[in-house]
């Protein structure tokens, strides 16, 4: 086979993809890991990981660098920040084509492209990213000292980050689309008992307003349909994650209505020789530990297919 | 005070001035070791071989001397790390706030340098 042939190509270099790479390479398979962004995936976006067994506390960046080093030490080839032009999943030999027309072939593919923070996709969101709109309280909180901000969302991240942002902001308004929160009760209690936090429930943001930086928002009351405007210095958005599956949506791969990849217990997808692992899968719990487990199982399945199939 | 990245660093205002004086094309990413900054450092590291005519540097945002970046007019509306500044012949030609993709960075490098 040519130098561009691998036993397995892994799309995605987060916890799931790197783990799959480690297991495959240790199983003597040749492995190429391709990532459209930075190696580490959502792990890199986590300041401290305190619930990864065996490691008392580590930054997401450090953990991802250790996993990368392990994967490379076992022989994985890793390419990050690349774009994928075409994917051919159905044939016995799978193909991945890059924009420079280089083509990589493999017997198996493991899809581990993960997820990303969901955006609101409303007017002004792109324009004001970094100019009043943020997706990371730890990174940008100190730009909002004594300012008024909105936190959008009703899950654990939204409520916990809203509380942490009260260290800086003079006032935090949590805006949520339902009349209840999905967060754990202790997170709701902590937010409700914080005197700097108030709430706008059953409402959607509809527009960001400003010139050079964010100056205000418009939001719609979902009960009455009424549109209101509010002057604001910043908006932090924590409305969950969505699967990075755009590159598979025109393929024969079966996706569910949320564009996640359904698999069986062995991480097999609807296409023979194609496996999925990590946050792009249809599942409820998305943690580094579950991604690592998915990657392990996908690799073991792929090894069986490579050597037994 | 420098960042523990694999990039070359700028540690002081005088070093910043010297780099701008000595090089035509300079990209400086000013941030912390946080989740929005790390991907940009990583991208810069990968682009160094491809853009040999550009000097890539980082600078610690919390370094008091990073005022040479924090306080430029182009960053007046910035409220997200990192602050990434592109200089040609010592003048700011582009500046971005918050995380960027490799394509966004390359688009500016190709356009300005």
Boltz contact constraints between the chains, C-beta under 6 A:
constraints:
  - contact:
      token1: [A, 38]
      token2: [B, 39]
      max_distance: 6.0
  - contact:
      token1: [A, 38]
      token2: [B, 42]
      max_distance: 6.0
  - contact:
      token1: [A, 44]
      token2: [B, 38]
      max_distance: 6.0
  - contact:
      token1: [A, 45]
      token2: [B, 35]
      max_distance: 6.0
  - contact:
      token1: [A, 61]
      token2: [B, 38]
      max_distance: 6.0
  - contact:
      token1: [A, 81]
      token2: [B, 43]
      max_distance: 6.0
  - contact:
      token1: [A, 81]
      token2: [B, 46]
      max_distance: 6.0
  - contact:
      token1: [A, 81]
      token2: [B, 102]
      max_distance: 6.0
  - contact:
      token1: [A, 129]
      token2: [B, 98]
      max_distance: 6.0
  - contact:
      token1: [A, 130]
      token2: [B, 80]
      max_distance: 6.0
  - contact:
      token1: [A, 130]
      token2: [B, 97]
      max_distance: 6.0
  - contact:
      token1: [A, 130]
      token2: [B, 98]
      max_distance: 6.0
  - contact:
      token1: [A, 131]
      token2: [B, 77]
      max_distance: 6.0
  - contact:
      token1: [A, 131]
      token2: [B, 79]
      max_distance: 6.0
  - contact:
      token1: [A, 132]
      token2: [B, 79]
      max_distance: 6.0
  - contact:
      token1: [A, 134]
      token2: [B, 80]
      max_distance: 6.0
  - contact:
      token1: [A, 136]
      token2: [B, 35]
      max_distance: 6.0
  - contact:
      token1: [A, 136]
      token2: [B, 36]
      max_distance: 6.0
  - contact:
      token1: [A, 139]
      token2: [B, 34]
      max_distance: 6.0
  - contact:
      token1: [A, 139]
      token2: [B, 36]
      max_distance: 6.0
  - contact:
      token1: [A, 139]
      token2: [B, 81]
      max_distance: 6.0
  - contact:
      token1: [A, 140]
      token2: [B, 80]
      max_distance: 6.0
  - contact:
      token1: [A, 143]
      token2: [B, 79]
      max_distance: 6.0
  - contact:
      token1: [A, 212]
      token2: [B, 77]
      max_distance: 6.0
  - contact:
      token1: [A, 213]
      token2: [B, 77]
      max_distance: 6.0
